[in-house]
């Protein structure tokens, strides 16, 4: 007899659910990623790297980055980081159309690269497109006669004119004389003048003061520099200014040498960064003094012109760029020194070229030189 399988009722069928298949591995807790502590930075090291670099350079880059970020926000873009190459190129194009100086475009590119590197994005963004725009703009500026110009050097002739309008009978005049003379004799930038402390002056004899420059842009090892100054006018100006500071209780060794002075001849406070004057204030003072003295190039004078004074005067005296660089020790290349040397020679009415070339070109005259019959 045939046997048929028993019928299974619907209730006896085990229901099937539409569900994700879960494996045994999926039920295990996720294991934390193994990180080698030797390849991580401590919080302190990360902070130090974020704040690395010279303070002035770092602040400049941060300001340029902030301007770039604002432009991005105003135009519906994200600055990053990482920053895209197209955002950088678009911003540089924006600066070009505003006819910003080429140096502003170059600084923006450097700042964006620097800030990305600080955030861990090395070699970001690709700067090739932005640099092409910059190069075209720089050429256009040069062709239009708007090439980058250096500050006019404050040589001894101009320095004397400027000192003549700084009265030693007022605190402001005393301060200004010290500013000008130290700027010239120590070839100091505005930021370096702002950094001088009273303790940086060492009067080693009645006729010699050693000025200690703690750090400078060219001081790669941060060892500082010493400048021996034996100019009588500088020594007298320093002593008079220090005596005035001592009379009002402001001659502490760690106090800044240069201080602000208001219209009532009151010494101003030291700012949060320990400065008596900012580099911007120093630059403004130098420009103002040059204009008051009616220096021939007053509109082109900045504080940097004081630094350029010595190589300009040495150039006028016939020293070569290599000799000036060796004598001063303040420049790492001959390029800028040679530029100042040429200015000095030309201000002295001499050709900047020399030797056989100068002799050959100088003999070419429209009017023939007269000769005496006895010379024939």
C-alpha positions as a Markdown table, in Angstrom:
| # | Residue | x | y | z |
|---|---|---|---|---|
| 1 | Unk | 0.0 | 0.0 | 0.0 |
| 2 | Unk | 1.3 | 3.4 | -1.0 |
| 3 | Unk | 2.1 | 5.8 | 1.9 |
| 4 | Unk | 1.7 | 9.5 | 1.3 |
| 5 | Unk | 3.5 | 12.1 | 3.3 |
| 6 | Unk | 1.4 | 13.7 | 6.0 |
| 7 | Unk | 0.0 | 17.1 | 5.3 |
| 8 | Unk | 1.7 | 20.0 | 7.2 |
| 9 | Unk | -0.6 | 22.7 | 8.4 |
| 10 | Unk | 0.2 | 26.4 | 7.9 |
| 11 | Unk | 0.6 | 26.8 | 11.7 |
| 12 | Unk | 3.3 | 24.2 | 11.8 |
| 13 | Unk | 5.5 | 25.9 | 9.1 |
| 14 | Unk | 8.2 | 27.9 | 10.8 |
| 15 | Unk | 7.9 | 31.6 | 9.6 |
| 16 | Unk | 10.7 | 33.2 | 7.4 |
| 17 | Unk | 11.7 | 36.7 | 8.1 |
| 18 | Unk | 13.2 | 39.2 | 5.7 |
| 19 | Unk | 16.4 | 40.1 | 7.6 |
| 20 | Unk | 20.1 | 40.8 | 7.2 |
| 21 | Unk | 22.4 | 37.8 | 7.5 |
| 22 | Unk | 24.5 | 38.2 | 10.6 |
| 23 | Unk | 27.7 | 36.2 | 10.8 |
| 24 | Unk | 29.5 | 35.3 | 14.0 |
| 25 | Unk | 32.3 | 37.8 | 13.1 |
| 26 | Unk | 29.7 | 40.6 | 13.0 |
| 27 | Unk | 28.7 | 39.9 | 16.6 |
| 28 | Unk | 32.2 | 40.5 | 17.9 |
| 29 | Unk | 33.0 | 43.9 | 19.3 |
| 30 | Unk | 35.1 | 46.2 | 17.1 |
| 31 | Unk | 38.8 | 46.1 | 18.1 |
| 32 | Unk | 40.5 | 49.5 | 18.6 |
| 33 | Unk | 42.9 | 50.5 | 15.9 |
| 34 | Unk | 46.5 | 49.8 | 17.0 |
| 35 | Unk | 48.5 | 53.0 | 17.0 |
| 36 | Unk | 52.2 | 53.1 | 17.6 |
| 37 | Unk | 52.8 | 55.8 | 20.1 |
| 38 | Unk | 56.2 | 56.3 | 18.6 |
| 39 | Unk | 54.5 | 57.8 | 15.5 |
| 40 | Unk | 52.3 | 60.3 | 17.4 |
| 41 | Unk | 53.0 | 63.7 | 18.8 |
| 42 | Unk | 52.4 | 64.7 | 22.3 |
| 43 | Unk | 49.9 | 67.6 | 22.8 |
| 44 | Unk | 52.7 | 69.8 | 23.8 |
| 45 | Unk | 54.8 | 69.0 | 20.6 |
| 46 | Unk | 51.7 | 69.6 | 18.4 |
| 47 | Unk | 51.2 | 73.0 | 20.0 |
| 48 | Unk | 54.9 | 73.9 | 19.6 |
| 49 | Unk | 54.9 | 73.0 | 16.0 |
| 50 | Unk | 51.7 | 75.0 | 15.4 |
| 51 | Unk | 53.4 | 78.0 | 16.9 |
| 52 | Unk | 56.8 | 77.4 | 15.3 |
| 53 | Unk | 58.7 | 80.0 | 13.2 |
| 54 | Unk | 59.7 | 83.6 | 13.8 |
| 55 | Unk | 56.8 | 85.5 | 15.5 |
| 56 | Unk | 56.7 | 88.3 | 12.9 |
| 57 | Unk | 56.6 | 85.8 | 10.0 |
| 58 | Unk | 54.0 | 83.7 | 11.7 |
| 59 | Unk | 51.8 | 86.7 | 12.4 |
| 60 | Unk | 52.1 | 87.8 | 8.8 |
| 61 | Unk | 51.1 | 84.4 | 7.5 |
| 62 | Unk | 48.2 | 84.2 | 9.9 |
| 63 | Unk | 46.9 | 87.6 | 8.7 |
| 64 | Unk | 47.2 | 86.6 | 5.0 |
| 65 | Unk | 45.4 | 83.4 | 5.7 |
| 66 | Unk | 42.6 | 85.2 | 7.5 |
| 67 | Unk | 42.2 | 87.5 | 4.4 |
| 68 | Unk | 42.0 | 84.4 | 2.2 |
| 69 | Unk | 39.5 | 82.7 | 4.4 |
| 70 | Unk | 37.3 | 85.8 | 4.4 |
| 71 | Unk | 37.3 | 85.9 | 0.7 |
| 72 | Unk | 36.4 | 82.2 | 0.5 |
| 73 | Unk | 33.4 | 82.8 | 2.9 |
| 74 | Unk | 32.2 | 85.8 | 0.9 |
| 75 | Unk | 32.3 | 83.8 | -2.3 |
| 76 | Unk | 30.7 | 80.6 | -1.0 |
| 77 | Unk | 33.9 | 78.6 | -0.9 |
| 78 | Unk | 35.7 | 76.7 | 1.8 |
| 79 | Unk | 39.3 | 77.6 | 2.6 |
| 80 | Unk | 40.0 | 74.1 | 3.9 |
| 81 | Unk | 42.2 | 72.8 | 5.2 |
| 82 | Unk | 43.3 | 71.2 | 2.9 |
| 83 | Unk | 43.0 | 74.1 | 0.5 |
| 84 | Unk | 42.2 | 73.3 | -3.1 |
| 85 | Unk | 44.5 | 74.6 | -5.9 |
| 86 | Unk | 41.5 | 76.2 | -7.6 |
| 87 | Unk | 40.5 | 78.2 | -4.6 |
| 88 | Unk | 44.1 | 79.5 | -4.2 |
| 89 | Unk | 44.3 | 80.4 | -7.9 |
| 90 | Unk | 40.9 | 82.1 | -7.8 |
| 91 | Unk | 42.0 | 84.2 | -4.8 |
| 92 | Unk | 45.3 | 85.2 | -6.5 |
| 93 | Unk | 43.3 | 86.2 | -9.6 |
| 94 | Unk | 41.1 | 88.3 | -7.4 |
| 95 | Unk | 44.1 | 90.1 | -5.9 |
| 96 | Unk | 45.5 | 90.6 | -9.4 |
| 97 | Unk | 42.3 | 92.3 | -10.6 |
| 98 | Unk | 42.5 | 94.6 | -7.5 |
| 99 | Unk | 45.9 | 95.6 | -8.8 |
| 100 | Unk | 47.5 | 94.5 | -5.6 |
| 101 | Unk | 51.4 | 94.7 | -5.6 |
| 102 | Unk | 53.0 | 91.5 | -6.9 |
| 103 | Unk | 54.5 | 90.9 | -3.5 |
| 104 | Unk | 51.0 | 90.7 | -2.0 |
| 105 | Unk | 50.1 | 87.9 | -4.4 |
| 106 | Unk | 53.4 | 86.0 | -3.6 |
| 107 | Unk | 52.8 | 86.4 | 0.1 |
| 108 | Unk | 49.3 | 85.0 | -0.2 |
| 109 | Unk | 50.5 | 81.9 | -1.9 |
| 110 | Unk | 53.3 | 81.4 | 0.7 |
| 111 | Unk | 50.8 | 81.9 | 3.5 |
| 112 | Unk | 48.3 | 79.4 | 2.3 |
| 113 | Unk | 51.0 | 76.8 | 1.7 |
| 114 | Unk | 52.5 | 77.5 | 5.2 |
| 115 | Unk | 49.2 | 77.2 | 7.0 |
| 116 | Unk | 48.3 | 74.0 | 5.3 |
| 117 | Unk | 51.7 | 72.5 | 6.2 |
| 118 | Unk | 51.1 | 73.5 | 9.8 |
| 119 | Unk | 47.9 | 71.6 | 9.7 |
| 120 | Unk | 49.6 | 68.5 | 8.5 |
| 121 | Unk | 49.0 | 68.9 | 4.7 |
| 122 | Unk | 52.5 | 69.1 | 3.3 |
| 123 | Unk | 52.9 | 70.4 | -0.3 |
| 124 | Unk | 49.3 | 71.5 | -0.4 |
| 125 | Unk | 47.8 | 73.0 | -2.4 |
| 126 | Unk | 49.4 | 72.8 | -5.9 |
| 127 | Unk | 50.6 | 76.3 | -6.4 |
| 128 | Unk | 51.5 | 76.1 | -10.1 |
| 129 | Unk | 48.3 | 77.8 | -11.4 |
| 130 | Unk | 48.5 | 80.6 | -8.8 |
| 131 | Unk | 52.2 | 81.1 | -9.6 |
| 132 | Unk | 51.4 | 81.5 | -13.3 |
| 133 | Unk | 48.9 | 84.3 | -12.5 |
| 134 | Unk | 51.5 | 85.9 | -10.1 |
| 135 | Unk | 54.3 | 85.8 | -12.8 |
| 136 | Unk | 52.0 | 87.5 | -15.4 |
| 137 | Unk | 51.0 | 90.2 | -12.9 |
| 138 | Unk | 54.7 | 90.8 | -11.9 |
| 139 | Unk | 55.6 | 91.2 | -15.6 |
| 140 | Unk | 52.7 | 93.6 | -16.2 |
| 141 | Unk | 53.7 | 95.7 | -13.2 |
| 142 | Unk | 57.3 | 95.9 | -14.4 |
| 143 | Unk | 56.2 | 96.8 | -17.9 |
| 144 | Unk | 54.1 | 99.6 | -16.5 |
| 145 | Unk | 57.0 | 101.0 | -14.5 |
| 146 | Unk | 55.5 | 99.9 | -11.2 |
| 147 | Unk | 58.2 | 97.4 | -10.3 |
| 148 | Unk | 59.0 | 96.7 | -6.7 |
| 149 | Unk | 61.0 | 99.5 | -5.2 |
| 150 | Unk | 63.2 | 99.3 | -2.1 |
| 151 | Unk | 63.2 | 101.9 | 0.7 |
| 152 | Unk | 65.4 | 104.8 | -0.2 |
| 153 | Unk | 68.7 | 104.4 | 1.8 |
| 154 | Unk | 69.3 | 106.9 | 4.6 |
| 155 | Unk | 73.0 | 107.6 | 4.1 |
| 156 | Unk | 74.9 | 110.0 | 6.3 |
| 157 | Unk | 73.9 | 113.1 | 4.3 |
| 158 | Unk | 70.2 | 112.3 | 4.8 |
| 159 | Unk | 70.7 | 111.1 | 8.4 |
| 160 | Unk | 72.2 | 114.5 | 9.3 |
| 161 | Unk | 69.2 | 116.2 | 7.8 |
| 162 | Unk | 66.8 | 114.1 | 9.8 |
| 163 | Unk | 68.8 | 114.5 | 13.1 |
| 164 | Unk | 68.7 | 118.2 | 12.7 |
| 165 | Unk | 64.9 | 118.2 | 13.2 |
| 166 | Unk | 65.1 | 116.0 | 16.3 |
| 167 | Unk | 65.5 | 118.4 | 19.3 |
| 168 | Unk | 67.6 | 117.0 | 22.2 |
| 169 | Unk | 65.6 | 119.3 | 24.4 |
| 170 | Unk | 62.4 | 117.1 | 24.3 |
| 171 | Unk | 61.9 | 113.5 | 25.2 |
| 172 | Unk | 60.5 | 112.7 | 21.7 |
| 173 | Unk | 63.5 | 114.3 | 20.1 |
| 174 | Unk | 65.9 | 112.4 | 22.3 |
| 175 | Unk | 64.1 | 109.1 | 21.5 |
| 176 | Unk | 64.1 | 109.9 | 17.8 |
| 177 | Unk | 67.8 | 110.6 | 17.8 |
| 178 | Unk | 68.5 | 107.2 | 19.4 |
| 179 | Unk | 66.2 | 105.5 | 17.0 |
| 180 | Unk | 67.9 | 107.0 | 13.9 |
| 181 | Unk | 71.5 | 106.5 | 15.1 |
| 182 | Unk | 71.0 | 102.9 | 16.2 |
| 183 | Unk | 69.1 | 102.1 | 13.1 |
| 184 | Unk | 72.0 | 103.3 | 11.0 |
| 185 | Unk | 75.0 | 102.0 | 13.0 |
| 186 | Unk | 73.5 | 98.6 | 13.8 |
| 187 | Unk | 71.8 | 98.1 | 10.4 |
| 188 | Unk | 68.7 | 97.3 | 12.3 |
| 189 | Unk | 65.3 | 96.5 | 10.9 |
| 190 | Unk | 62.2 | 98.1 | 12.5 |
| 191 | Unk | 61.4 | 94.9 | 14.4 |
| 192 | Unk | 65.0 | 94.7 | 15.7 |
| 193 | Unk | 64.8 | 98.3 | 16.9 |
| 194 | Unk | 61.6 | 97.5 | 18.7 |
| 195 | Unk | 63.3 | 94.5 | 20.4 |
| 196 | Unk | 66.2 | 96.4 | 21.9 |
| 197 | Unk | 66.2 | 96.5 | 25.7 |
| 198 | Unk | 68.2 | 98.9 | 27.9 |
| 199 | Unk | 70.3 | 96.0 | 29.0 |
| 200 | Unk | 71.4 | 95.4 | 25.4 |
| 201 | Unk | 73.7 | 98.5 | 25.7 |
| 202 | Unk | 77.1 | 97.9 | 27.2 |
| 203 | Unk | 79.2 | 101.0 | 27.7 |
| 204 | Unk | 82.7 | 99.4 | 27.8 |
| 205 | Unk | 84.5 | 102.7 | 27.9 |
| 206 | Unk | 83.8 | 106.4 | 27.6 |
| 207 | Unk | 84.2 | 106.2 | 23.9 |
| 208 | Unk | 82.7 | 102.9 | 23.0 |
| 209 | Unk | 79.3 | 101.1 | 23.4 |
| 210 | Unk | 78.6 | 97.5 | 22.5 |
| 211 | Unk | 75.0 | 97.0 | 21.3 |
| 212 | Unk | 73.7 | 93.5 | 21.6 |
| 213 | Unk | 71.2 | 92.5 | 18.9 |
| 214 | Unk | 69.5 | 89.4 | 20.5 |
| 215 | Unk | 68.0 | 87.9 | 17.3 |
| 216 | Unk | 67.8 | 89.0 | 13.7 |
| 217 | Unk | 66.3 | 87.6 | 10.4 |
| 218 | Unk | 69.8 | 86.5 | 9.2 |
| 219 | Unk | 70.8 | 85.0 | 12.5 |
| 220 | Unk | 69.9 | 81.4 | 11.7 |
| 221 | Unk | 71.4 | 80.0 | 14.9 |
| 222 | Unk | 69.9 | 82.6 | 17.2 |
| 223 | Unk | 73.3 | 83.5 | 18.7 |
| 224 | Unk | 72.8 | 87.2 | 18.4 |
| 225 | Unk | 75.1 | 89.9 | 17.1 |
| 226 | Unk | 77.3 | 92.6 | 18.7 |
| 227 | Unk | 77.9 | 96.0 | 17.2 |
| 228 | Unk | 80.7 | 98.3 | 18.4 |
| 229 | Unk | 79.7 | 101.9 | 18.1 |
| 230 | Unk | 82.2 | 104.6 | 18.7 |
| 231 | Unk | 80.5 | 107.6 | 17.1 |
| 232 | Unk | 80.5 | 110.5 | 19.6 |
| 233 | Unk | 77.0 | 111.7 | 18.6 |
| 234 | Unk | 75.5 | 108.3 | 19.1 |
| 235 | Unk | 77.2 | 107.9 | 22.5 |
| 236 | Unk | 75.9 | 111.3 | 23.6 |
| 237 | Unk | 72.4 | 110.6 | 22.4 |
| 238 | Unk | 72.3 | 107.3 | 24.2 |
| 239 | Unk | 73.5 | 108.8 | 27.5 |
| 240 | Unk | 71.1 | 111.7 | 27.3 |
| 241 | Unk | 68.1 | 109.4 | 26.6 |
| 242 | Unk | 69.0 | 107.0 | 29.4 |
| 243 | Unk | 69.4 | 109.8 | 31.9 |
| 244 | Unk | 65.9 | 111.0 | 31.0 |
| 245 | Unk | 64.5 | 107.5 | 31.5 |
| 246 | Unk | 66.3 | 107.1 | 34.8 |
| 247 | Unk | 64.9 | 110.4 | 36.0 |
| 248 | Unk | 61.3 | 109.0 | 35.7 |
| 249 | Unk | 62.2 | 105.5 | 37.0 |
| 250 | Unk | 62.1 | 103.8 | 33.5 |
| 251 | Unk | 65.7 | 102.6 | 33.2 |
| 252 | Unk | 65.3 | 99.0 | 34.2 |
| 253 | Unk | 67.6 | 96.6 | 32.3 |
| 254 | Unk | 64.7 | 94.6 | 30.9 |
| 255 | Unk | 62.6 | 97.6 | 29.8 |
| 256 | Unk | 62.5 | 98.4 | 26.1 |
| 257 | Unk | 65.0 | 101.1 | 25.0 |
| 258 | Unk | 62.6 | 102.9 | 22.6 |
| 259 | Unk | 59.4 | 104.2 | 24.2 |
| 260 | Unk | 56.3 | 106.0 | 23.0 |
| 261 | Unk | 56.1 | 109.7 | 24.0 |
| 262 | Unk | 52.8 | 111.6 | 23.9 |
| 263 | Unk | 52.2 | 115.3 | 23.0 |
| 264 | Unk | 52.7 | 116.3 | 26.6 |
| 265 | Unk | 56.1 | 114.5 | 26.7 |
| 266 | Unk | 54.9 | 111.7 | 28.9 |
| 267 | Unk | 56.4 | 108.2 | 28.4 |
| 268 | Unk | 53.9 | 105.6 | 27.4 |
| 269 | Unk | 53.4 | 102.1 | 28.8 |
| 270 | Unk | 55.0 | 98.9 | 27.7 |
| 271 | Unk | 52.6 | 96.8 | 25.6 |
| 272 | Unk | 51.6 | 93.2 | 26.3 |
| 273 | Unk | 54.5 | 92.0 | 24.1 |
| 274 | Unk | 57.0 | 93.9 | 26.1 |
| 275 | Unk | 57.5 | 96.6 | 23.5 |
| 276 | Unk | 57.7 | 100.3 | 24.0 |
| 277 | Unk | 57.1 | 100.9 | 20.3 |
| 278 | Unk | 55.8 | 98.5 | 17.6 |
| 279 | Unk | 57.7 | 98.1 | 14.4 |
| 280 | Unk | 54.8 | 99.9 | 12.6 |
| 281 | Unk | 55.1 | 102.8 | 15.0 |
| 282 | Unk | 58.9 | 102.9 | 14.3 |
| 283 | Unk | 58.3 | 102.9 | 10.6 |
| 284 | Unk | 55.8 | 105.7 | 10.9 |
| 285 | Unk | 58.2 | 107.8 | 13.0 |
| 286 | Unk | 61.0 | 107.4 | 10.5 |
| 287 | Unk | 58.8 | 108.5 | 7.6 |
| 288 | Unk | 57.5 | 111.4 | 9.6 |
| 289 | Unk | 61.0 | 112.6 | 10.5 |
| 290 | Unk | 62.1 | 112.3 | 6.8 |
| 291 | Unk | 59.1 | 114.4 | 5.7 |
| 292 | Unk | 59.7 | 117.1 | 8.4 |
| 293 | Unk | 63.4 | 117.3 | 7.4 |
| 294 | Unk | 62.3 | 117.6 | 3.7 |
| 295 | Unk | 64.7 | 114.9 | 2.7 |
| 296 | Unk | 64.9 | 114.6 | -1.1 |
| 297 | Unk | 63.4 | 111.1 | -1.2 |
| 298 | Unk | 61.1 | 111.6 | 1.9 |
| 299 | Unk | 58.1 | 109.8 | 0.2 |
| 300 | Unk | 60.3 | 106.7 | -0.4 |
| 301 | Unk | 61.9 | 106.6 | 3.1 |
| 302 | Unk | 60.9 | 103.8 | 5.5 |
| 303 | Unk | 62.7 | 102.5 | 8.6 |
| 304 | Unk | 64.4 | 100.0 | 6.4 |
| 305 | Unk | 66.3 | 102.9 | 4.8 |
| 306 | Unk | 68.3 | 103.2 | 8.0 |
| 307 | Unk | 69.6 | 99.6 | 7.6 |
| 308 | Unk | 70.6 | 100.4 | 4.1 |
| 309 | Unk | 72.6 | 103.5 | 5.0 |
| 310 | Unk | 76.0 | 102.0 | 5.9 |
| 311 | Unk | 76.4 | 99.9 | 2.7 |
| 312 | Unk | 75.3 | 102.9 | 0.7 |
| 313 | Unk | 78.0 | 105.1 | 2.3 |
| 314 | Unk | 80.7 | 102.3 | 1.9 |
| 315 | Unk | 79.7 | 101.9 | -1.7 |
| 316 | Unk | 80.2 | 105.6 | -2.3 |
| 317 | Unk | 83.7 | 105.3 | -0.7 |
| 318 | Unk | 84.6 | 102.7 | -3.3 |
| 319 | Unk | 84.2 | 99.4 | -1.4 |
| 320 | Unk | 83.0 | 96.4 | -3.5 |
| 321 | Unk | 79.8 | 94.4 | -2.6 |
| 322 | Unk | 81.9 | 91.5 | -1.3 |
| 323 | Unk | 83.9 | 93.8 | 0.9 |
| 324 | Unk | 80.8 | 95.6 | 2.3 |
| 325 | Unk | 79.2 | 92.2 | 3.0 |
| 326 | Unk | 82.3 | 91.1 | 4.9 |
| 327 | Unk | 82.7 | 94.4 | 6.8 |
| 328 | Unk | 79.1 | 94.5 | 8.0 |
| 329 | Unk | 78.2 | 90.8 | 8.3 |
| 330 | Unk | 74.6 | 91.7 | 8.0 |
| 331 | Unk | 73.7 | 90.2 | 4.6 |
| 332 | Unk | 73.8 | 86.6 | 3.4 |
| 333 | Unk | 74.2 | 87.5 | -0.3 |
| 334 | Unk | 75.8 | 90.2 | -2.4 |
| 335 | Unk | 72.6 | 91.1 | -4.3 |
| 336 | Unk | 71.1 | 93.6 | -1.9 |
| 337 | Unk | 74.5 | 94.9 | -0.9 |
| 338 | Unk | 75.4 | 95.6 | -4.5 |
| 339 | Unk | 72.2 | 97.5 | -5.0 |
| 340 | Unk | 73.0 | 99.8 | -2.1 |
| 341 | Unk | 76.6 | 100.1 | -3.4 |
| 342 | Unk | 75.4 | 101.3 | -6.7 |
| 343 | Unk | 73.1 | 103.9 | -5.1 |
| 344 | Unk | 76.0 | 105.2 | -3.1 |
| 345 | Unk | 78.3 | 105.5 | -6.1 |
| 346 | Unk | 75.7 | 107.3 | -8.2 |
| 347 | Unk | 74.8 | 109.7 | -5.4 |
| 348 | Unk | 78.5 | 110.5 | -5.3 |
| 349 | Unk | 78.4 | 111.2 | -9.1 |
| 350 | Unk | 80.3 | 108.1 | -10.0 |
| 351 | Unk | 79.6 | 105.3 | -12.4 |
| 352 | Unk | 78.4 | 102.0 | -10.7 |
| 353 | Unk | 80.4 | 99.9 | -13.2 |
| 354 | Unk | 84.1 | 99.9 | -13.0 |
| 355 | Unk | 87.4 | 98.9 | -14.6 |
| 356 | Unk | 87.8 | 98.4 | -18.3 |
| 357 | Unk | 84.1 | 98.6 | -19.1 |
| 358 | Unk | 83.7 | 102.0 | -17.3 |
| 359 | Unk | 86.8 | 103.4 | -19.0 |
| 360 | Unk | 85.6 | 102.2 | -22.4 |
| 361 | Unk | 82.1 | 103.7 | -22.1 |
| 362 | Unk | 83.3 | 106.9 | -20.5 |
| 363 | Unk | 85.5 | 107.8 | -23.4 |
| 364 | Unk | 82.5 | 108.0 | -25.8 |
| 365 | Unk | 81.7 | 111.7 | -25.9 |
| 366 | Unk | 79.5 | 113.8 | -28.3 |
| 367 | Unk | 81.9 | 116.7 | -28.0 |
| 368 | Unk | 85.5 | 115.8 | -28.8 |
| 369 | Unk | 87.9 | 116.6 | -26.1 |
| 370 | Unk | 90.2 | 119.5 | -26.9 |
| 371 | Unk | 93.9 | 118.9 | -27.1 |
| 372 | Unk | 96.7 | 121.3 | -26.6 |
| 373 | Unk | 99.1 | 121.9 | -29.4 |
| 374 | Unk | 102.0 | 121.0 | -27.2 |
| 375 | Unk | 100.4 | 117.5 | -26.6 |
| 376 | Unk | 100.6 | 116.7 | -30.3 |
